[in-house]
C-alpha cells in the first residue's frame, strides 16, 4: 500500500521492482498480494494496455485507521492499552513521540502538530 500511496497508481511490475530494490521477493507474491488488497477493497484496478493499473480505493488515513482497529481488536481484544504499554516497554516510542501523544491527549479531537510542522 505504501508504494501505491506514494506513486498514486502503479502496476504489479512497478511495485515488484520497487520492493526488489530492498529485498528478494517473487513477482507472483506481489501480484497475489495486490489482488487480495483489491478484493478487500483497499485497491481499485483498471486495465492499461496488457497490465492492470492499481490505485488506492480509500484514503490512506482511513485505511490505517481501519487496519489499526482490526489489529487491536484481533490481538488485544479491543483495548489499545496493552499495545501502548508494549511499545513503551520495548522502547519503540521516543521521547518526542511521547510528547506528541501527550499533546494529542490534552487537545482532545483537535489535531496537534509535531515540532517543525505547520498545522493544517
Secondary structure, 3 states (H helix, E strand, C coil): CHHHHHHCEEEHHHHHHHHHCCCCCCHHHHHHHHHHHHHCCCEEEEEECCEEEEEECCCHHHHHHHHHHHHHHHHHCCCCHHHHHHHHHCCCCCHHHHHHHHHHHHHCCCCCCCCCCCCC
